[in-house]
């Protein structure tokens, strides 16, 4: 169980790093002048990627919650 928790925590850290990169890309894609997208086609693809990464983040949090609950129950 401990090894699984450690691996899941590594995934969570990678998710955090991915979100930092997503935020950087978002800044690059947004025009400095008026806050509009520089390239609507690229921005649409980027939004799909961002949503998927957010889904992975949520699934990771749910998985960690399950692990924490199972681990707490096994101690009792």
mmCIF file of the N, C-alpha and C atoms, coordinates in Angstrom:
data_MODEL
# 
_entry.id   MODEL 
# 
loop_
_atom_site.group_PDB 
_atom_site.id 
_atom_site.type_symbol 
_atom_site.label_atom_id 
_atom_site.label_alt_id 
_atom_site.label_comp_id 
_atom_site.label_asym_id 
_atom_site.label_entity_id 
_atom_site.label_seq_id 
_atom_site.pdbx_PDB_ins_code 
_atom_site.Cartn_x 
_atom_site.Cartn_y 
_atom_site.Cartn_z 
_atom_site.occupancy 
_atom_site.B_iso_or_equiv 
_atom_site.pdbx_formal_charge 
_atom_site.auth_seq_id 
_atom_site.auth_comp_id 
_atom_site.auth_asym_id 
_atom_site.auth_atom_id 
_atom_site.pdbx_PDB_model_num 
ATOM 1   N N  . UNK A 1 1  ? 0.822   -1.186 0.000   1.00 0.00 ? 1  UNK A N  1 
ATOM 2   C CA . UNK A 1 1  ? 0.000   0.000  0.000   1.00 0.00 ? 1  UNK A CA 1 
ATOM 3   C C  . UNK A 1 1  ? 0.874   1.262  0.000   1.00 0.00 ? 1  UNK A C  1 
ATOM 4   N N  . UNK A 1 2  ? 1.936   1.215  0.769   1.00 0.00 ? 2  UNK A N  1 
ATOM 5   C CA . UNK A 1 2  ? 2.818   2.385  0.856   1.00 0.00 ? 2  UNK A CA 1 
ATOM 6   C C  . UNK A 1 2  ? 3.449   2.708  -0.499  1.00 0.00 ? 2  UNK A C  1 
ATOM 7   N N  . UNK A 1 3  ? 3.858   1.674  -1.229  1.00 0.00 ? 3  UNK A N  1 
ATOM 8   C CA . UNK A 1 3  ? 4.444   1.895  -2.561  1.00 0.00 ? 3  UNK A CA 1 
ATOM 9   C C  . UNK A 1 3  ? 3.428   2.508  -3.520  1.00 0.00 ? 3  UNK A C  1 
ATOM 10  N N  . UNK A 1 4  ? 2.193   2.048  -3.449  1.00 0.00 ? 4  UNK A N  1 
ATOM 11  C CA . UNK A 1 4  ? 1.146   2.602  -4.297  1.00 0.00 ? 4  UNK A CA 1 
ATOM 12  C C  . UNK A 1 4  ? 0.921   4.071  -3.953  1.00 0.00 ? 4  UNK A C  1 
ATOM 13  N N  . UNK A 1 5  ? 0.869   4.370  -2.667  1.00 0.00 ? 5  UNK A N  1 
ATOM 14  C CA . UNK A 1 5  ? 0.688   5.765  -2.226  1.00 0.00 ? 5  UNK A CA 1 
ATOM 15  C C  . UNK A 1 5  ? 1.833   6.639  -2.741  1.00 0.00 ? 5  UNK A C  1 
ATOM 16  N N  . UNK A 1 6  ? 3.056   6.141  -2.641  1.00 0.00 ? 6  UNK A N  1 
ATOM 17  C CA . UNK A 1 6  ? 4.211   6.917  -3.101  1.00 0.00 ? 6  UNK A CA 1 
ATOM 18  C C  . UNK A 1 6  ? 4.138   7.179  -4.600  1.00 0.00 ? 6  UNK A C  1 
ATOM 19  N N  . UNK A 1 7  ? 3.756   6.180  -5.369  1.00 0.00 ? 7  UNK A N  1 
ATOM 20  C CA . UNK A 1 7  ? 3.638   6.354  -6.818  1.00 0.00 ? 7  UNK A CA 1 
ATOM 21  C C  . UNK A 1 7  ? 2.518   7.333  -7.161  1.00 0.00 ? 7  UNK A C  1 
ATOM 22  N N  . UNK A 1 8  ? 1.391   7.222  -6.460  1.00 0.00 ? 8  UNK A N  1 
ATOM 23  C CA . UNK A 1 8  ? 0.266   8.138  -6.705  1.00 0.00 ? 8  UNK A CA 1 
ATOM 24  C C  . UNK A 1 8  ? 0.650   9.577  -6.353  1.00 0.00 ? 8  UNK A C  1 
ATOM 25  N N  . UNK A 1 9  ? 1.427   9.735  -5.304  1.00 0.00 ? 9  UNK A N  1 
ATOM 26  C CA . UNK A 1 9  ? 1.897   11.075 -4.938  1.00 0.00 ? 9  UNK A CA 1 
ATOM 27  C C  . UNK A 1 9  ? 2.845   11.630 -6.002  1.00 0.00 ? 9  UNK A C  1 
ATOM 28  N N  . UNK A 1 10 ? 3.634   10.759 -6.612  1.00 0.00 ? 10 UNK A N  1 
ATOM 29  C CA . UNK A 1 10 ? 4.500   11.190 -7.719  1.00 0.00 ? 10 UNK A CA 1 
ATOM 30  C C  . UNK A 1 10 ? 3.661   11.654 -8.902  1.00 0.00 ? 10 UNK A C  1 
ATOM 31  N N  . UNK A 1 11 ? 2.586   10.934 -9.175  1.00 0.00 ? 11 UNK A N  1 
ATOM 32  C CA . UNK A 1 11 ? 1.674   11.347 -10.242 1.00 0.00 ? 11 UNK A CA 1 
ATOM 33  C C  . UNK A 1 11 ? 1.090   12.716 -9.921  1.00 0.00 ? 11 UNK A C  1 
ATOM 34  N N  . UNK A 1 12 ? 0.701   12.910 -8.667  1.00 0.00 ? 12 UNK A N  1 
ATOM 35  C CA . UNK A 1 12 ? 0.136   14.204 -8.259  1.00 0.00 ? 12 UNK A CA 1 
ATOM 36  C C  . UNK A 1 12 ? 1.147   15.327 -8.484  1.00 0.00 ? 12 UNK A C  1 
ATOM 37  N N  . UNK A 1 13 ? 2.409   15.079 -8.155  1.00 0.00 ? 13 UNK A N  1 
ATOM 38  C CA . UNK A 1 13 ? 3.448   16.093 -8.377  1.00 0.00 ? 13 UNK A CA 1 
ATOM 39  C C  . UNK A 1 13 ? 3.623   16.371 -9.865  1.00 0.00 ? 13 UNK A C  1 
ATOM 40  N N  . UNK A 1 14 ? 3.596   15.320 -10.680 1.00 0.00 ? 14 UNK A N  1 
ATOM 41  C CA . UNK A 1 14 ? 3.683   15.514 -12.126 1.00 0.00 ? 14 UNK A CA 1 
ATOM 42  C C  . UNK A 1 14 ? 2.490   16.311 -12.638 1.00 0.00 ? 14 UNK A C  1 
ATOM 43  N N  . UNK A 1 15 ? 1.322   16.044 -12.079 1.00 0.00 ? 15 UNK A N  1 
ATOM 44  C CA . UNK A 1 15 ? 0.126   16.798 -12.464 1.00 0.00 ? 15 UNK A CA 1 
ATOM 45  C C  . UNK A 1 15 ? 0.317   18.284 -12.174 1.00 0.00 ? 15 UNK A C  1 
ATOM 46  N N  . UNK A 1 16 ? 0.888   18.585 -11.017 1.00 0.00 ? 16 UNK A N  1 
ATOM 47  C CA . UNK A 1 16 ? 1.148   19.977 -10.654 1.00 0.00 ? 16 UNK A CA 1 
ATOM 48  C C  . UNK A 1 16 ? 2.090   20.621 -11.671 1.00 0.00 ? 16 UNK A C  1 
ATOM 49  N N  . UNK A 1 17 ? 3.149   19.883 -12.035 1.00 0.00 ? 17 UNK A N  1 
ATOM 50  C CA . UNK A 1 17 ? 4.099   20.395 -13.028 1.00 0.00 ? 17 UNK A CA 1 
ATOM 51  C C  . UNK A 1 17 ? 3.408   20.608 -14.374 1.00 0.00 ? 17 UNK A C  1 
ATOM 52  N N  . UNK A 1 18 ? 2.530   19.681 -14.755 1.00 0.00 ? 18 UNK A N  1 
ATOM 53  C CA . UNK A 1 18 ? 1.791   19.829 -16.007 1.00 0.00 ? 18 UNK A CA 1 
ATOM 54  C C  . UNK A 1 18 ? 0.931   21.089 -15.991 1.00 0.00 ? 18 UNK A C  1 
ATOM 55  N N  . UNK A 1 19 ? 0.287   21.362 -14.879 1.00 0.00 ? 19 UNK A N  1 
ATOM 56  C CA . UNK A 1 19 ? -0.553  22.563 -14.793 1.00 0.00 ? 19 UNK A CA 1 
ATOM 57  C C  . UNK A 1 19 ? 0.285   23.830 -14.890 1.00 0.00 ? 19 UNK A C  1 
ATOM 58  N N  . UNK A 1 20 ? 1.480   23.801 -14.351 1.00 0.00 ? 20 UNK A N  1 
ATOM 59  C CA . UNK A 1 20 ? 2.367   24.965 -14.499 1.00 0.00 ? 20 UNK A CA 1 
ATOM 60  C C  . UNK A 1 20 ? 2.695   25.190 -15.971 1.00 0.00 ? 20 UNK A C  1 
ATOM 61  N N  . UNK A 1 21 ? 2.959   24.118 -16.687 1.00 0.00 ? 21 UNK A N  1 
ATOM 62  C CA . UNK A 1 21 ? 3.256   24.232 -18.111 1.00 0.00 ? 21 UNK A CA 1 
ATOM 63  C C  . UNK A 1 21 ? 2.032   24.704 -18.883 1.00 0.00 ? 21 UNK A C  1 
ATOM 64  N N  . UNK A 1 22 ? 0.864   24.208 -18.512 1.00 0.00 ? 22 UNK A N  1 
ATOM 65  C CA . UNK A 1 22 ? -0.384  24.645 -19.152 1.00 0.00 ? 22 UNK A CA 1 
ATOM 66  C C  . UNK A 1 22 ? -0.564  26.146 -18.970 1.00 0.00 ? 22 UNK A C  1 
ATOM 67  N N  . UNK A 1 23 ? -0.311  26.631 -17.766 1.00 0.00 ? 23 UNK A N  1 
ATOM 68  C CA . UNK A 1 23 ? -0.441  28.064 -17.513 1.00 0.00 ? 23 UNK A CA 1 
ATOM 69  C C  . UNK A 1 23 ? 0.547   28.868 -18.352 1.00 0.00 ? 23 UNK A C  1 
ATOM 70  N N  . UNK A 1 24 ? 1.747   28.339 -18.532 1.00 0.00 ? 24 UNK A N  1 
ATOM 71  C CA . UNK A 1 24 ? 2.744   29.024 -19.365 1.00 0.00 ? 24 UNK A CA 1 
ATOM 72  C C  . UNK A 1 24 ? 2.298   29.079 -20.823 1.00 0.00 ? 24 UNK A C  1 
ATOM 73  N N  . UNK A 1 25 ? 1.788   27.958 -21.319 1.00 0.00 ? 25 UNK A N  1 
ATOM 74  C CA . UNK A 1 25 ? 1.293   27.929 -22.700 1.00 0.00 ? 25 UNK A CA 1 
ATOM 75  C C  . UNK A 1 25 ? 0.138   28.901 -22.861 1.00 0.00 ? 25 UNK A C  1 
ATOM 76  N N  . UNK A 1 26 ? -0.743  28.940 -21.889 1.00 0.00 ? 26 UNK A N  1 
ATOM 77  C CA . UNK A 1 26 ? -1.887  29.847 -21.945 1.00 0.00 ? 26 UNK A CA 1 
ATOM 78  C C  . UNK A 1 26 ? -1.434  31.297 -22.089 1.00 0.00 ? 26 UNK A C  1 
ATOM 79  N N  . UNK A 1 27 ? -0.407  31.668 -21.342 1.00 0.00 ? 27 UNK A N  1 
ATOM 80  C CA . UNK A 1 27 ? 0.122   33.035 -21.446 1.00 0.00 ? 27 UNK A CA 1 
ATOM 81  C C  . UNK A 1 27 ? 0.692   33.310 -22.827 1.00 0.00 ? 27 UNK A C  1 
ATOM 82  N N  . UNK A 1 28 ? 1.360   32.322 -23.395 1.00 0.00 ? 28 UNK A N  1 
ATOM 83  C CA . UNK A 1 28 ? 1.955   32.494 -24.715 1.00 0.00 ? 28 UNK A CA 1 
ATOM 84  C C  . UNK A 1 28 ? 0.877   32.629 -25.788 1.00 0.00 ? 28 UNK A C  1 
ATOM 85  N N  . UNK A 1 29 ? -0.206  31.864 -25.640 1.00 0.00 ? 29 UNK A N  1 
ATOM 86  C CA . UNK A 1 29 ? -1.263  31.869 -26.651 1.00 0.00 ? 29 UNK A CA 1 
ATOM 87  C C  . UNK A 1 29 ? -2.144  33.116 -26.624 1.00 0.00 ? 29 UNK A C  1 
ATOM 88  N N  . UNK A 1 30 ? -2.107  33.849 -25.531 1.00 0.00 ? 30 UNK A N  1 
ATOM 89  C CA . UNK A 1 30 ? -2.967  35.018 -25.390 1.00 0.00 ? 30 UNK A CA 1 
ATOM 90  C C  . UNK A 1 30 ? -2.222  36.270 -25.845 1.00 0.00 ? 30 UNK A C  1 
ATOM 91  N N  . UNK A 1 31 ? -2.887  37.040 -26.676 1.00 0.00 ? 31 UNK A N  1 
ATOM 92  C CA . UNK A 1 31 ? -2.309  38.283 -27.185 1.00 0.00 ? 31 UNK A CA 1 
ATOM 93  C C  . UNK A 1 31 ? -2.118  39.282 -26.057 1.00 0.00 ? 31 UNK A C  1 
ATOM 94  N N  . UNK A 1 32 ? -1.012  39.985 -26.092 1.00 0.00 ? 32 UNK A N  1 
ATOM 95  C CA . UNK A 1 32 ? -0.741  41.012 -25.089 1.00 0.00 ? 32 UNK A CA 1 
ATOM 96  C C  . UNK A 1 32 ? -1.655  42.224 -25.246 1.00 0.00 ? 32 UNK A C  1 
ATOM 97  N N  . UNK A 1 33 ? -2.109  42.471 -26.464 1.00 0.00 ? 33 UNK A N  1 
ATOM 98  C CA . UNK A 1 33 ? -2.863  43.689 -26.737 1.00 0.00 ? 33 UNK A CA 1 
ATOM 99  C C  . UNK A 1 33 ? -4.283  43.668 -26.183 1.00 0.00 ? 33 UNK A C  1 
ATOM 100 N N  . UNK A 1 34 ? -5.016  42.596 -26.467 1.00 0.00 ? 34 UNK A N  1 
ATOM 101 C CA . UNK A 1 34 ? -6.431  42.635 -26.094 1.00 0.00 ? 34 UNK A CA 1 
ATOM 102 C C  . UNK A 1 34 ? -6.913  41.372 -25.385 1.00 0.00 ? 34 UNK A C  1 
ATOM 103 N N  . UNK A 1 35 ? -6.011  40.499 -24.991 1.00 0.00 ? 35 UNK A N  1 
ATOM 104 C CA . UNK A 1 35 ? -6.386  39.307 -24.265 1.00 0.00 ? 35 UNK A CA 1 
ATOM 105 C C  . UNK A 1 35 ? -7.061  38.237 -25.113 1.00 0.00 ? 35 UNK A C  1 
ATOM 106 N N  . UNK A 1 36 ? -7.062  38.414 -26.436 1.00 0.00 ? 36 UNK A N  1 
ATOM 107 C CA . UNK A 1 36 ? -7.669  37.417 -27.323 1.00 0.00 ? 36 UNK A CA 1 
ATOM 108 C C  . UNK A 1 36 ? -6.624  36.402 -27.750 1.00 0.00 ? 36 UNK A C  1 
ATOM 109 N N  . UNK A 1 37 ? -7.123  35.242 -28.187 1.00 0.00 ? 37 UNK A N  1 
ATOM 110 C CA . UNK A 1 37 ? -6.231  34.190 -28.647 1.00 0.00 ? 37 UNK A CA 1 
ATOM 111 C C  . UNK A 1 37 ? -5.503  34.621 -29.918 1.00 0.00 ? 37 UNK A C  1 
ATOM 112 N N  . UNK A 1 38 ? -4.220  34.301 -30.002 1.00 0.00 ? 38 UNK A N  1 
ATOM 113 C CA . UNK A 1 38 ? -3.431  34.622 -31.187 1.00 0.00 ? 38 UNK A CA 1 
ATOM 114 C C  . UNK A 1 38 ? -3.817  33.717 -32.352 1.00 0.00 ? 38 UNK A C  1 
ATOM 115 N N  . UNK A 1 39 ? -4.108  32.446 -32.056 1.00 0.00 ? 39 UNK A N  1 
ATOM 116 C CA . UNK A 1 39 ? -4.470  31.486 -33.101 1.00 0.00 ? 39 UNK A CA 1 
ATOM 117 C C  . UNK A 1 39 ? -5.624  30.635 -32.588 1.00 0.00 ? 39 UNK A C  1 
ATOM 118 N N  . UNK A 1 40 ? -6.839  30.896 -33.062 1.00 0.00 ? 40 UNK A N  1 
ATOM 119 C CA . UNK A 1 40 ? -8.016  30.167 -32.558 1.00 0.00 ? 40 UNK A CA 1 
ATOM 120 C C  . UNK A 1 40 ? -7.924  28.653 -32.717 1.00 0.00 ? 40 UNK A C  1 
ATOM 121 N N  . UNK A 1 41 ? -7.325  28.168 -33.804 1.00 0.00 ? 41 UNK A N  1 
ATOM 122 C CA . UNK A 1 41 ? -7.208  26.729 -34.030 1.00 0.00 ? 41 UNK A CA 1 
ATOM 123 C C  . UNK A 1 41 ? -6.303  26.079 -32.983 1.00 0.00 ? 41 UNK A C  1 
ATOM 124 N N  . UNK A 1 42 ? -5.156  26.688 -32.747 1.00 0.00 ? 42 UNK A N  1 
ATOM 125 C CA . UNK A 1 42 ? -4.232  26.167 -31.738 1.00 0.00 ? 42 UNK A CA 1 
ATOM 126 C C  . UNK A 1 42 ? -4.862  26.283 -30.354 1.00 0.00 ? 42 UNK A C  1 
ATOM 127 N N  . UNK A 1 43 ? -5.539  27.368 -30.102 1.00 0.00 ? 43 UNK A N  1 
ATOM 128 C CA . UNK A 1 43 ? -6.171  27.573 -28.796 1.00 0.00 ? 43 UNK A CA 1 
ATOM 129 C C  . UNK A 1 43 ? -7.242  26.527 -28.513 1.00 0.00 ? 43 UNK A C  1 
ATOM 130 N N  . UNK A 1 44 ? -7.978  26.139 -29.548 1.00 0.00 ? 44 UNK A N  1 
ATOM 131 C CA . UNK A 1 44 ? -9.003  25.107 -29.371 1.00 0.00 ? 44 UNK A CA 1 
ATOM 132 C C  . UNK A 1 44 ? -8.357  23.771 -28.982 1.00 0.00 ? 44 UNK A C  1 
ATOM 133 N N  . UNK A 1 45 ? -7.293  23.403 -29.659 1.00 0.00 ? 45 UNK A N  1 
ATOM 134 C CA . UNK A 1 45 ? -6.567  22.183 -29.312 1.00 0.00 ? 45 UNK A CA 1 
ATOM 135 C C  . UNK A 1 45 ? -5.987  22.254 -27.918 1.00 0.00 ? 45 UNK A C  1 
ATOM 136 N N  . UNK A 1 46 ? -5.488  23.424 -27.570 1.00 0.00 ? 46 UNK A N  1 
ATOM 137 C CA . UNK A 1 46 ? -4.929  23.631 -26.239 1.00 0.00 ? 46 UNK A CA 1 
ATOM 138 C C  . UNK A 1 46 ? -5.997  23.460 -25.166 1.00 0.00 ? 46 UNK A C  1 
ATOM 139 N N  . UNK A 1 47 ? -7.190  23.997 -25.402 1.00 0.00 ? 47 UNK A N  1 
ATOM 140 C CA . UNK A 1 47 ? -8.263  23.867 -24.418 1.00 0.00 ? 47 UNK A CA 1 
ATOM 141 C C  . UNK A 1 47 ? -8.653  22.410 -24.209 1.00 0.00 ? 47 UNK A C  1 
ATOM 142 N N  . UNK A 1 48 ? -8.645  21.617 -25.265 1.00 0.00 ? 48 UNK A N  1 
ATOM 143 C CA . UNK A 1 48 ? -8.914  20.188 -25.132 1.00 0.00 ? 48 UNK A CA 1 
ATOM 144 C C  . UNK A 1 48 ? -7.863  19.521 -24.250 1.00 0.00 ? 48 UNK A C  1 
ATOM 145 N N  . UNK A 1 49 ? -6.609  19.860 -24.500 1.00 0.00 ? 49 UNK A N  1 
ATOM 146 C CA . UNK A 1 49 ? -5.518  19.320 -23.695 1.00 0.00 ? 49 UNK A CA 1 
ATOM 147 C C  . UNK A 1 49 ? -5.671  19.731 -22.234 1.00 0.00 ? 49 UNK A C  1 
ATOM 148 N N  . UNK A 1 50 ? -5.958  21.003 -22.019 1.00 0.00 ? 50 UNK A N  1 
ATOM 149 C CA . UNK A 1 50 ? -6.114  21.512 -20.654 1.00 0.00 ? 50 UNK A CA 1 
ATOM 150 C C  . UNK A 1 50 ? -7.226  20.777 -19.922 1.00 0.00 ? 50 UNK A C  1 
ATOM 151 N N  . UNK A 1 51 ? -8.355  20.559 -20.592 1.00 0.00 ? 51 UNK A N  1 
ATOM 152 C CA . UNK A 1 51 ? -9.470  19.835 -19.958 1.00 0.00 ? 51 UNK A CA 1 
ATOM 153 C C  . UNK A 1 51 ? -9.064  18.412 -19.584 1.00 0.00 ? 51 UNK A C  1 
ATOM 154 N N  . UNK A 1 52 ? -8.345  17.754 -20.473 1.00 0.00 ? 52 UNK A N  1 
ATOM 155 C CA . UNK A 1 52 ? -7.900  16.379 -20.202 1.00 0.00 ? 52 UNK A CA 1 
ATOM 156 C C  . UNK A 1 52 ? -6.945  16.340 -19.011 1.00 0.00 ? 52 UNK A C  1 
ATOM 157 N N  . UNK A 1 53 ? -6.044  17.294 -18.944 1.00 0.00 ? 53 UNK A N  1 
ATOM 158 C CA . UNK A 1 53 ? -5.112  17.346 -17.814 1.00 0.00 ? 53 UNK A CA 1 
ATOM 159 C C  . UNK A 1 53 ? -5.878  17.601 -16.523 1.00 0.00 ? 53 UNK A C  1 
ATOM 160 N N  . UNK A 1 54 ? -6.880  18.466 -16.567 1.00 0.00 ? 54 UNK A N  1 
ATOM 161 C CA . UNK A 1 54 ? -7.700  18.708 -15.386 1.00 0.00 ? 54 UNK A CA 1 
ATOM 162 C C  . UNK A 1 54 ? -8.453  17.444 -14.973 1.00 0.00 ? 54 UNK A C  1 
ATOM 163 N N  . UNK A 1 55 ? -8.920  16.661 -15.963 1.00 0.00 ? 55 UNK A N  1 
ATOM 164 C CA . UNK A 1 55 ? -9.588  15.390 -15.661 1.00 0.00 ? 55 UNK A CA 1 
ATOM 165 C C  . UNK A 1 55 ? -8.621  14.431 -14.966 1.00 0.00 ? 55 UNK A C  1 
ATOM 166 N N  . UNK A 1 56 ? -7.385  14.379 -15.457 1.00 0.00 ? 56 UNK A N  1 
ATOM 167 C CA . UNK A 1 56 ? -6.377  13.520 -14.838 1.00 0.00 ? 56 UNK A CA 1 
ATOM 168 C C  . UNK A 1 56 ? -6.094  13.988 -13.409 1.00 0.00 ? 56 UNK A C  1 
ATOM 169 N N  . UNK A 1 57 ? -6.014  15.284 -13.211 1.00 0.00 ? 57 UNK A N  1 
ATOM 170 C CA . UNK A 1 57 ? -5.796  15.822 -11.868 1.00 0.00 ? 57 UNK A CA 1 
ATOM 171 C C  . UNK A 1 57 ? -6.914  15.390 -10.927 1.00 0.00 ? 57 UNK A C  1 
ATOM 172 N N  . UNK A 1 58 ? -8.149  15.510 -11.383 1.00 0.00 ? 58 UNK A N  1 
ATOM 173 C CA . UNK A 1 58 ? -9.292  15.119 -10.551 1.00 0.00 ? 58 UNK A CA 1 
ATOM 174 C C  . UNK A 1 58 ? -9.281  13.627 -10.263 1.00 0.00 ? 58 UNK A C  1 
ATOM 175 N N  . UNK A 1 59 ? -8.982  12.812 -11.273 1.00 0.00 ? 59 UNK A N  1 
ATOM 176 C CA . UNK A 1 59 ? -8.939  11.361 -11.081 1.00 0.00 ? 59 UNK A CA 1 
ATOM 177 C C  . UNK A 1 59 ? -7.825  10.976 -10.104 1.00 0.00 ? 59 UNK A C  1 
ATOM 178 N N  . UNK A 1 60 ? -6.701  11.664 -10.188 1.00 0.00 ? 60 UNK A N  1 
ATOM 179 C CA . UNK A 1 60 ? -5.595  11.398 -9.263  1.00 0.00 ? 60 UNK A CA 1 
ATOM 180 C C  . UNK A 1 60 ? -6.002  11.724 -7.841  1.00 0.00 ? 60 UNK A C  1 
ATOM 181 N N  . UNK A 1 61 ? -6.661  12.859 -7.650  1.00 0.00 ? 61 UNK A N  1 
ATOM 182 C CA . UNK A 1 61 ? -7.127  13.240 -6.308  1.00 0.00 ? 61 UNK A CA 1 
ATOM 183 C C  . UNK A 1 61 ? -8.129  12.224 -5.762  1.00 0.00 ? 61 UNK A C  1 
ATOM 184 N N  . UNK A 1 62 ? -9.036  11.765 -6.618  1.00 0.00 ? 62 UNK A N  1 
ATOM 185 C CA . UNK A 1 62 ? -10.010 10.745 -6.198  1.00 0.00 ? 62 UNK A CA 1 
ATOM 186 C C  . UNK A 1 62 ? -9.299  9.455  -5.803  1.00 0.00 ? 62 UNK A C  1 
ATOM 187 N N  . UNK A 1 63 ? -8.333  9.042  -6.603  1.00 0.00 ? 63 UNK A N  1 
ATOM 188 C CA . UNK A 1 63 ? -7.582  7.828  -6.315  1.00 0.00 ? 63 UNK A CA 1 
ATOM 189 C C  . UNK A 1 63 ? -6.833  7.949  -4.991  1.00 0.00 ? 63 UNK A C  1 
ATOM 190 N N  . UNK A 1 64 ? -6.173  9.076  -4.772  1.00 0.00 ? 64 UNK A N  1 
ATOM 191 C CA . UNK A 1 64 ? -5.465  9.290  -3.509  1.00 0.00 ? 64 UNK A CA 1 
ATOM 192 C C  . UNK A 1 64 ? -6.427  9.275  -2.328  1.00 0.00 ? 64 UNK A C  1 
ATOM 193 N N  . UNK A 1 65 ? -7.608  9.817  -2.508  1.00 0.00 ? 65 UNK A N  1 
ATOM 194 C CA . UNK A 1 65 ? -8.616  9.811  -1.451  1.00 0.00 ? 65 UNK A CA 1 
ATOM 195 C C  . UNK A 1 65 ? -9.026  8.375  -1.113  1.00 0.00 ? 65 UNK A C  1 
ATOM 196 N N  . UNK A 1 66 ? -9.227  7.564  -2.149  1.00 0.00 ? 66 UNK A N  1 
ATOM 197 C CA . UNK A 1 66 ? -9.569  6.156  -1.921  1.00 0.00 ? 66 UNK A CA 1 
ATOM 198 C C  . UNK A 1 66 ? -8.442  5.448  -1.174  1.00 0.00 ? 66 UNK A C  1 
ATOM 199 N N  . UNK A 1 67 ? -7.214  5.684  -1.609  1.00 0.00 ? 67 UNK A N  1 
ATOM 200 C CA . UNK A 1 67 ? -6.074  5.067  -0.940  1.00 0.00 ? 67 UNK A CA 1 
ATOM 201 C C  . UNK A 1 67 ? -5.984  5.494  0.519   1.00 0.00 ? 67 UNK A C  1 
ATOM 202 N N  . UNK A 1 68 ? -6.192  6.789  0.758   1.00 0.00 ? 68 UNK A N  1 
ATOM 203 C CA . UNK A 1 68 ? -6.137  7.286  2.138   1.00 0.00 ? 68 UNK A CA 1 
ATOM 204 C C  . UNK A 1 68 ? -7.227  6.663  2.994   1.00 0.00 ? 68 UNK A C  1 
ATOM 205 N N  . UNK A 1 69 ? -8.432  6.552  2.443   1.00 0.00 ? 69 UNK A N  1 
ATOM 206 C CA . UNK A 1 69 ? -9.539  5.955  3.195   1.00 0.00 ? 69 UNK A CA 1 
ATOM 207 C C  . UNK A 1 69 ? -9.285  4.484  3.468   1.00 0.00 ? 69 UNK A C  1 
ATOM 208 N N  . UNK A 1 70 ? -8.829  3.749  2.459   1.00 0.00 ? 70 UNK A N  1 
ATOM 209 C CA . UNK A 1 70 ? -8.534  2.331  2.639   1.00 0.00 ? 70 UNK A CA 1 
ATOM 210 C C  . UNK A 1 70 ? -7.415  2.120  3.631   1.00 0.00 ? 70 UNK A C  1 
ATOM 211 N N  . UNK A 1 71 ? -6.409  2.979  3.564   1.00 0.00 ? 71 UNK A N  1 
ATOM 212 C CA . UNK A 1 71 ? -5.286  2.874  4.479   1.00 0.00 ? 71 UNK A CA 1 
ATOM 213 C C  . UNK A 1 71 ? -5.729  3.161  5.903   1.00 0.00 ? 71 UNK A C  1 
ATOM 214 N N  . UNK A 1 72 ? -6.582  4.155  6.091   1.00 0.00 ? 72 UNK A N  1 
ATOM 215 C CA . UNK A 1 72 ? -7.080  4.489  7.425   1.00 0.00 ? 72 UNK A CA 1 
ATOM 216 C C  . UNK A 1 72 ? -7.942  3.357  7.978   1.00 0.00 ? 72 UNK A C  1 
ATOM 217 N N  . UNK A 1 73 ? -8.768  2.758  7.123   1.00 0.00 ? 73 UNK A N  1 
ATOM 218 C CA . UNK A 1 73 ? -9.624  1.659  7.566   1.00 0.00 ? 73 UNK A CA 1 
ATOM 219 C C  . UNK A 1 73 ? -8.813  0.425  7.929   1.00 0.00 ? 73 UNK A C  1 
ATOM 220 N N  . UNK A 1 74 ? -7.733  0.177  7.219   1.00 0.00 ? 74 UNK A N  1 
ATOM 221 C CA . UNK A 1 74 ? -6.930  -1.012 7.506   1.00 0.00 ? 74 UNK A CA 1 
ATOM 222 C C  . UNK A 1 74 ? -6.169  -0.879 8.830   1.00 0.00 ? 74 UNK A C  1 
ATOM 223 N N  . UNK A 1 75 ? -6.018  0.321  9.321   1.00 0.00 ? 75 UNK A N  1 
ATOM 224 C CA . UNK A 1 75 ? -5.343  0.544  10.602  1.00 0.00 ? 75 UNK A CA 1 
ATOM 225 C C  . UNK A 1 75 ? -6.267  0.284  11.784  1.00 0.00 ? 75 UNK A C  1 
ATOM 226 N N  . UNK A 1 76 ? -7.577  0.286  11.529  1.00 0.00 ? 76 UNK A N  1 
ATOM 227 C CA . UNK A 1 76 ? -8.529  0.108  12.646  1.00 0.00 ? 76 UNK A CA 1 
ATOM 228 C C  . UNK A 1 76 ? -8.882  -1.312 12.871  1.00 0.00 ? 76 UNK A C  1 
# 
